[in-house]
Amino acid sequence: MIWDELETSLAQLADEGLLRRRRTLDAPCGPEAVIDGQRLIAFCSNDYLGLANHPALIAAAQEAAAHWGVGSGASHAVSGHLRPHAELEERLAVFVGRERALYFTTGYMANLAIVPALVDRHDAIFADRLNHASLIDTALLARAEHIRYPHGDLDWLADRLARSQARRKLILTDAVFSMDGDLAPLPDLFDLAERFDAWLVVDDAHGFGVLGPNGRGSLAHFALPASPRLILMGTLGKAAGVSGAFAAGNPRVIEWLMQRGRPYIFTTASSPVIAAALLASLELIVAGDDRRAHLQALIARLRAGLDGLPWRLLPSLTAIQPLVIGDNQAAVALAERLLAQGLWVPAIRPPTVPAGTARLRISLSAAHTTAQVDALLAALRDCVDRAA
């Protein structure tokens, strides 16, 4: 029976240490979480600037709800495109230095819209092997040839681009890789896109708000020029503290996405409350140099404190600090030991990361204190001492 097959498969996931467990929080998103009455220091949120529960965003949402209500009632293309949505798109375009932006309900949906609108079965997509699942899925949805190059291997990529006979070519990459925390070589990828007349689609989910002058993102961090071939996707549910995403680039390209991006056309527009909160968030991001400086200080402190411990810390200068344990069960056991000490750092296992690289993905926020980072370091050292 098909039900028996599901039961067997779930049992196998549990045996392999791959079963996911969802926890219900009883406190707002922040550096401290409350789960089943236990107060924990949380190192697992992508709220990099600590804005998710900021009073200014809450006030903007309350005011918008009173004026605009809470629902949009239709897709953007029908009657759901309200003034807060329009203002947000205008502000986002200016903020990231692009001519036009298009707002989406989620980053996953934005990625699913962008690539299939630009290429099809006659074309080729060249994607970094460590790209996020949404980038893998959008490549499959496009039905183009899907060529996955070894992580950051520019020579391999250049060779395959040169040999490709595809009608159109598209390079697809994360800007900051979500499980490793390292940055894609965006200037080199842009040079390859120019050389081989390819699209370059960059997912800046983890760089927006954190990297670049005033937090304008990874493209600004590398000072990449505005180009018709370069499309930026930015996520607004991480450093921006709310939800949603956007695509930004050349006006003609963005117009084409609005006309042909199925996840945009056939989805009810998000609440105007969300758009209003994001407008307030953008102001805090622009003025957030102190938050970003504090975050960088915490990153340096954590990395220095992890030096000498038996696990492999990947070379990341972003808020994502991956501590590779290796074995699935060992990673889960370490996460549980930390949880017992009041520290929430979930284990990340395949298929999210490659087999044999299960890890603790330590995620830092500007809302964390130095004392909280020190508490995590002390707990990790205690785990090592107990195992000795």
PANUKE-158729 format. One record per residue (C-alpha): residue number from 1; residue in three letters; x, y, z. Coordinates in steps of 0.1 Angstrom, whole numbers, plus 5000, padded with zeros to 4 digits. Example, Ala and Ser with C-alpha at 12.3 -4.5 7.8 and 13.67 -1.06 7.14 Angstrom:
2
REC  num  residu  east  north  up
REC  1  ALA  5123  4955  5078 $
REC  2  SER  5137  4989  5071 $
# end
This chain:
388
REC  num  residu  east  north  up
REC  1  MET  5000  5000  5000 $
REC  2  ILE  5012  5035  4993 $
REC  3  TRP  5006  5045  5029 $
REC  4  ASP  5030  5018  5041 $
REC  5  GLU  5056  5031  5017 $
REC  6  LEU  5054  5065  5033 $
REC  7  GLU  5057  5051  5067 $
REC  8  THR  5088  5031  5057 $
REC  9  SER  5103  5062  5041 $
REC  10  LEU  5097  5083  5072 $
REC  11  ALA  5112  5057  5094 $
REC  12  GLN  5143  5056  5072 $
REC  13  LEU  5147  5094  5074 $
REC  14  ALA  5146  5091  5112 $
REC  15  ASP  5172  5063  5112 $
REC  16  GLU  5195  5084  5090 $
REC  17  GLY  5192  5114  5112 $
REC  18  LEU  5174  5133  5084 $
REC  19  LEU  5139  5138  5099 $
REC  20  ARG  5130  5174  5102 $
REC  21  ARG  5113  5187  5134 $
REC  22  ARG  5093  5218  5134 $
REC  23  ARG  5092  5238  5167 $
REC  24  THR  5065  5263  5177 $
REC  25  LEU  5078  5296  5191 $
REC  26  ASP  5059  5315  5218 $
REC  27  ALA  5078  5348  5214 $
REC  28  PRO  5085  5372  5184 $
REC  29  CYS  5114  5367  5161 $
REC  30  GLY  5146  5379  5179 $
REC  31  PRO  5178  5368  5196 $
REC  32  GLU  5158  5350  5223 $
REC  33  ALA  5131  5324  5216 $
REC  34  VAL  5106  5307  5239 $
REC  35  ILE  5098  5271  5230 $
REC  36  ASP  5076  5249  5253 $
REC  37  GLY  5082  5274  5281 $
REC  38  GLN  5120  5273  5277 $
REC  39  ARG  5138  5305  5270 $
REC  40  LEU  5166  5300  5245 $
REC  41  ILE  5193  5321  5228 $
REC  42  ALA  5186  5316  5191 $
REC  43  PHE  5213  5314  5165 $
REC  44  CYS  5192  5302  5136 $
REC  45  SER  5172  5332  5123 $
REC  46  ASN  5180  5351  5091 $
REC  47  ASP  5170  5384  5108 $
REC  48  TYR  5205  5397  5103 $
REC  49  LEU  5198  5433  5114 $
REC  50  GLY  5173  5425  5142 $
REC  51  LEU  5144  5444  5124 $
REC  52  ALA  5117  5417  5125 $
REC  53  ASN  5103  5430  5158 $
REC  54  HIS  5113  5466  5155 $
REC  55  PRO  5088  5492  5168 $
REC  56  ALA  5090  5513  5136 $
REC  57  LEU  5080  5484  5115 $
REC  58  ILE  5052  5475  5138 $
REC  59  ALA  5039  5511  5138 $
REC  60  ALA  5040  5513  5100 $
REC  61  ALA  5021  5480  5098 $
REC  62  GLN  4994  5492  5122 $
REC  63  GLU  4990  5525  5104 $
REC  64  ALA  4988  5507  5070 $
REC  65  ALA  4962  5482  5083 $
REC  66  ALA  4940  5511  5095 $
REC  67  HIS  4942  5528  5062 $
REC  68  TRP  4945  5500  5036 $
REC  69  GLY  4931  5470  5053 $
REC  70  VAL  4949  5437  5055 $
REC  71  GLY  4943  5421  5021 $
REC  72  SER  4950  5431  4985 $
REC  73  GLY  4921  5411  4971 $
REC  74  ALA  4936  5401  4937 $
REC  75  SER  4968  5397  4918 $
REC  76  HIS  4989  5427  4910 $
REC  77  ALA  4979  5424  4873 $
REC  78  VAL  4941  5426  4881 $
REC  79  SER  4933  5449  4910 $
REC  80  GLY  4957  5440  4938 $
REC  81  HIS  4985  5465  4931 $
REC  82  LEU  4980  5491  4958 $
REC  83  ARG  4998  5524  4964 $
REC  84  PRO  5022  5509  4991 $
REC  85  HIS  5032  5482  4966 $
REC  86  ALA  5040  5509  4939 $
REC  87  GLU  5060  5530  4964 $
REC  88  LEU  5079  5500  4976 $
REC  89  GLU  5090  5491  4940 $
REC  90  GLU  5101  5526  4934 $
REC  91  ARG  5121  5528  4966 $
REC  92  LEU  5137  5494  4961 $
REC  93  ALA  5149  5503  4926 $
REC  94  VAL  5165  5535  4938 $
REC  95  PHE  5180  5517  4968 $
REC  96  VAL  5198  5490  4948 $
REC  97  GLY  5207  5514  4920 $
REC  98  ARG  5186  5497  4893 $
REC  99  GLU  5161  5514  4870 $
REC  100  ARG  5130  5493  4879 $
REC  101  ALA  5119  5467  4905 $
REC  102  LEU  5091  5442  4907 $
REC  103  TYR  5078  5431  4941 $
REC  104  PHE  5070  5394  4947 $
REC  105  THR  5053  5376  4976 $
REC  106  THR  5084  5354  4984 $
REC  107  GLY  5119  5349  4972 $
REC  108  TYR  5111  5314  4961 $
REC  109  MET  5083  5327  4938 $
REC  110  ALA  5105  5354  4924 $
REC  111  ASN  5132  5329  4914 $
REC  112  LEU  5105  5306  4899 $
REC  113  ALA  5093  5336  4878 $
REC  114  ILE  5126  5350  4866 $
REC  115  VAL  5144  5322  4849 $
REC  116  PRO  5116  5306  4829 $
REC  117  ALA  5107  5340  4815 $
REC  118  LEU  5142  5344  4801 $
REC  119  VAL  5151  5310  4788 $
REC  120  ASP  5134  5278  4776 $
REC  121  ARG  5141  5243  4762 $
REC  122  HIS  5163  5257  4734 $
REC  123  ASP  5187  5274  4759 $
REC  124  ALA  5212  5266  4786 $
REC  125  ILE  5214  5275  4823 $
REC  126  PHE  5248  5274  4840 $
REC  127  ALA  5243  5272  4877 $
REC  128  ASP  5266  5270  4907 $
REC  129  ARG  5263  5235  4923 $
REC  130  LEU  5257  5250  4958 $
REC  131  ASN  5228  5272  4946 $
REC  132  HIS  5196  5274  4968 $
REC  133  ALA  5168  5249  4961 $
REC  134  SER  5147  5276  4945 $
REC  135  LEU  5174  5282  4919 $
REC  136  ILE  5176  5245  4912 $
REC  137  ASP  5138  5243  4908 $
REC  138  THR  5135  5273  4885 $
REC  139  ALA  5161  5258  4862 $
REC  140  LEU  5141  5226  4861 $
REC  141  LEU  5109  5246  4855 $
REC  142  ALA  5125  5265  4826 $
REC  143  ARG  5132  5231  4808 $
REC  144  ALA  5165  5245  4795 $
REC  145  GLU  5197  5224  4796 $
REC  146  HIS  5208  5226  4832 $
REC  147  ILE  5246  5226  4836 $
REC  148  ARG  5258  5227  4872 $
REC  149  TYR  5294  5239  4876 $
REC  150  PRO  5316  5230  4906 $
REC  151  HIS  5312  5257  4933 $
REC  152  GLY  5330  5288  4922 $
REC  153  ASP  5350  5271  4895 $
REC  154  LEU  5353  5299  4869 $
REC  155  ASP  5377  5280  4846 $
REC  156  TRP  5352  5251  4843 $
REC  157  LEU  5323  5275  4838 $
REC  158  ALA  5342  5294  4811 $
REC  159  ASP  5350  5262  4792 $
REC  160  ARG  5314  5250  4792 $
REC  161  LEU  5301  5285  4782 $
REC  162  ALA  5326  5285  4753 $
REC  163  ARG  5315  5250  4741 $
REC  164  SER  5278  5256  4745 $
REC  165  GLN  5258  5259  4712 $
REC  166  ALA  5226  5270  4731 $
REC  167  ARG  5206  5298  4716 $
REC  168  ARG  5206  5318  4748 $
REC  169  LYS  5228  5313  4779 $
REC  170  LEU  5220  5322  4815 $
REC  171  ILE  5244  5322  4845 $
REC  172  LEU  5225  5316  4877 $
REC  173  THR  5240  5321  4912 $
REC  174  ASP  5235  5329  4948 $
REC  175  ALA  5254  5360  4959 $
REC  176  VAL  5259  5347  4994 $
REC  177  PHE  5256  5309  4997 $
REC  178  SER  5230  5302  5023 $
REC  179  MET  5247  5271  5039 $
REC  180  ASP  5284  5281  5034 $
REC  181  GLY  5282  5319  5039 $
REC  182  ASP  5308  5326  5012 $
REC  183  LEU  5304  5351  4984 $
REC  184  ALA  5301  5343  4947 $
REC  185  PRO  5328  5359  4925 $
REC  186  LEU  5303  5382  4910 $
REC  187  PRO  5327  5405  4891 $
REC  188  ASP  5342  5375  4874 $
REC  189  LEU  5308  5360  4866 $
REC  190  PHE  5297  5393  4851 $
REC  191  ASP  5328  5394  4829 $
REC  192  LEU  5319  5359  4817 $
REC  193  ALA  5283  5370  4810 $
REC  194  GLU  5297  5399  4789 $
REC  195  ARG  5322  5377  4771 $
REC  196  PHE  5296  5350  4762 $
REC  197  ASP  5266  5372  4758 $
REC  198  ALA  5247  5356  4787 $
REC  199  TRP  5221  5366  4812 $
REC  200  LEU  5234  5369  4848 $
REC  201  VAL  5208  5363  4875 $
REC  202  VAL  5219  5369  4910 $
REC  203  ASP  5200  5358  4941 $
REC  204  ASP  5210  5383  4969 $
REC  205  ALA  5189  5368  4996 $
REC  206  HIS  5216  5369  5022 $
REC  207  GLY  5235  5400  5011 $
REC  208  PHE  5207  5425  5008 $
REC  209  GLY  5207  5449  5038 $
REC  210  VAL  5240  5436  5051 $
REC  211  LEU  5267  5440  5024 $
REC  212  GLY  5276  5471  5004 $
REC  213  PRO  5274  5508  5013 $
REC  214  ASN  5243  5514  5034 $
REC  215  GLY  5234  5477  5031 $
REC  216  ARG  5226  5480  4994 $
REC  217  GLY  5236  5444  4988 $
REC  218  SER  5262  5423  4970 $
REC  219  LEU  5261  5441  4937 $
REC  220  ALA  5269  5473  4955 $
REC  221  HIS  5296  5455  4976 $
REC  222  PHE  5313  5446  4943 $
REC  223  ALA  5304  5479  4926 $
REC  224  LEU  5289  5460  4896 $
REC  225  PRO  5274  5484  4870 $
REC  226  ALA  5238  5484  4860 $
REC  227  SER  5235  5463  4829 $
REC  228  PRO  5206  5450  4808 $
REC  229  ARG  5220  5415  4811 $
REC  230  LEU  5221  5416  4850 $
REC  231  ILE  5190  5407  4870 $
REC  232  LEU  5190  5410  4907 $
REC  233  MET  5167  5391  4930 $
REC  234  GLY  5166  5404  4966 $
REC  235  THR  5148  5388  4996 $
REC  236  LEU  5129  5410  5021 $
REC  237  GLY  5123  5384  5048 $
REC  238  LYS  5159  5382  5061 $
REC  239  ALA  5178  5414  5068 $
REC  240  ALA  5148  5435  5060 $
REC  241  GLY  5129  5418  5087 $
REC  242  VAL  5095  5413  5070 $
REC  243  SER  5087  5391  5039 $
REC  244  GLY  5086  5391  5002 $
REC  245  ALA  5112  5397  4975 $
REC  246  PHE  5119  5417  4944 $
REC  247  ALA  5135  5415  4910 $
REC  248  ALA  5154  5446  4898 $
REC  249  GLY  5172  5456  4866 $
REC  250  ASN  5166  5471  4832 $
REC  251  PRO  5131  5485  4827 $
REC  252  ARG  5125  5464  4796 $
REC  253  VAL  5135  5432  4814 $
REC  254  ILE  5113  5439  4844 $
REC  255  GLU  5084  5447  4821 $
REC  256  TRP  5089  5413  4805 $
REC  257  LEU  5089  5396  4839 $
REC  258  MET  5057  5413  4847 $
REC  259  GLN  5041  5401  4814 $
REC  260  ARG  5055  5365  4815 $
REC  261  GLY  5064  5357  4851 $
REC  262  ARG  5037  5331  4860 $
REC  263  PRO  5042  5332  4898 $
REC  264  TYR  5038  5369  4896 $
REC  265  ILE  5008  5370  4873 $
REC  266  PHE  4987  5342  4889 $
REC  267  THR  4993  5350  4926 $
REC  268  THR  4973  5373  4949 $
REC  269  ALA  4994  5403  4958 $
REC  270  SER  5007  5404  4993 $
REC  271  SER  4991  5425  5020 $
REC  272  PRO  4997  5463  5018 $
REC  273  VAL  5006  5460  5054 $
REC  274  ILE  5037  5441  5044 $
REC  275  ALA  5047  5467  5018 $
REC  276  ALA  5042  5495  5044 $
REC  277  ALA  5064  5477  5069 $
REC  278  LEU  5091  5472  5042 $
REC  279  LEU  5091  5509  5034 $
REC  280  ALA  5099  5516  5071 $
REC  281  SER  5125  5488  5070 $
REC  282  LEU  5143  5504  5041 $
REC  283  GLU  5148  5536  5061 $
REC  284  LEU  5164  5517  5090 $
REC  285  ILE  5186  5497  5066 $
REC  286  VAL  5200  5529  5051 $
REC  287  ALA  5207  5543  5085 $
REC  288  GLY  5219  5510  5098 $
REC  289  ASP  5257  5513  5097 $
REC  290  ASP  5260  5509  5135 $
REC  291  ARG  5240  5476  5133 $
REC  292  ARG  5262  5463  5105 $
REC  293  ALA  5294  5473  5124 $
REC  294  HIS  5281  5455  5155 $
REC  295  LEU  5273  5424  5134 $
REC  296  GLN  5308  5424  5119 $
REC  297  ALA  5323  5426  5154 $
REC  298  LEU  5302  5396  5165 $
REC  299  ILE  5313  5376  5135 $
REC  300  ALA  5350  5383  5143 $
REC  301  ARG  5345  5374  5179 $
REC  302  LEU  5327  5341  5171 $
REC  303  ARG  5354  5331  5146 $
REC  304  ALA  5382  5339  5170 $
REC  305  GLY  5365  5319  5197 $
REC  306  LEU  5359  5288  5175 $
REC  307  ASP  5396  5286  5166 $
REC  308  GLY  5411  5254  5180 $
REC  309  LEU  5378  5235  5183 $
REC  310  PRO  5377  5201  5166 $
REC  311  TRP  5351  5210  5140 $
REC  312  ARG  5357  5227  5107 $
REC  313  LEU  5346  5263  5105 $
REC  314  LEU  5341  5273  5068 $
REC  315  PRO  5357  5305  5056 $
REC  316  SER  5328  5330  5058 $
REC  317  LEU  5329  5367  5066 $
REC  318  THR  5291  5370  5066 $
REC  319  ALA  5265  5364  5093 $
REC  320  ILE  5263  5328  5082 $
REC  321  GLN  5289  5308  5101 $
REC  322  PRO  5289  5271  5093 $
REC  323  LEU  5305  5247  5117 $
REC  324  VAL  5308  5214  5098 $
REC  325  ILE  5304  5183  5120 $
REC  326  GLY  5302  5157  5092 $
REC  327  ASP  5280  5129  5105 $
REC  328  ASN  5242  5135  5106 $
REC  329  GLN  5236  5119  5140 $
REC  330  ALA  5266  5137  5155 $
REC  331  ALA  5254  5170  5143 $
REC  332  VAL  5219  5164  5157 $
REC  333  ALA  5234  5152  5190 $
REC  334  LEU  5256  5184  5193 $
REC  335  ALA  5225  5206  5186 $
REC  336  GLU  5206  5188  5213 $
REC  337  ARG  5234  5192  5238 $
REC  338  LEU  5234  5229  5231 $
REC  339  LEU  5196  5231  5233 $
REC  340  ALA  5198  5216  5268 $
REC  341  GLN  5221  5245  5277 $
REC  342  GLY  5196  5270  5264 $
REC  343  LEU  5212  5276  5230 $
REC  344  TRP  5192  5270  5198 $
REC  345  VAL  5215  5261  5168 $
REC  346  PRO  5197  5236  5146 $
REC  347  ALA  5216  5209  5127 $
REC  348  ILE  5215  5212  5090 $
REC  349  ARG  5217  5179  5071 $
REC  350  PRO  5213  5165  5036 $
REC  351  PRO  5198  5172  5012 $
REC  352  THR  5201  5209  5023 $
REC  353  VAL  5239  5203  5023 $
REC  354  PRO  5260  5177  5006 $
REC  355  ALA  5263  5142  5022 $
REC  356  GLY  5290  5140  5049 $
REC  357  THR  5289  5178  5056 $
REC  358  ALA  5261  5180  5083 $
REC  359  ARG  5267  5211  5102 $
REC  360  LEU  5255  5237  5127 $
REC  361  ARG  5246  5268  5108 $
REC  362  ILE  5253  5295  5133 $
REC  363  SER  5234  5326  5122 $
REC  364  LEU  5243  5359  5138 $
REC  365  SER  5222  5390  5141 $
REC  366  ALA  5229  5426  5150 $
REC  367  ALA  5204  5420  5178 $
REC  368  HIS  5227  5395  5195 $
REC  369  THR  5249  5407  5223 $
REC  370  THR  5286  5400  5229 $
REC  371  ALA  5275  5380  5260 $
REC  372  GLN  5252  5358  5240 $
REC  373  VAL  5280  5349  5215 $
REC  374  ASP  5303  5342  5245 $
REC  375  ALA  5277  5319  5259 $
REC  376  LEU  5276  5299  5227 $
REC  377  LEU  5314  5296  5226 $
REC  378  ALA  5315  5285  5262 $
REC  379  ALA  5289  5259  5256 $
REC  380  LEU  5307  5245  5226 $
REC  381  ARG  5339  5243  5245 $
REC  382  ASP  5321  5225  5273 $
REC  383  CYS  5308  5200  5248 $
REC  384  VAL  5344  5193  5237 $
REC  385  ASP  5356  5189  5273 $
REC  386  ARG  5328  5165  5281 $
REC  387  ALA  5335  5143  5251 $
REC  388  ALA  5373  5141  5259 $
# end
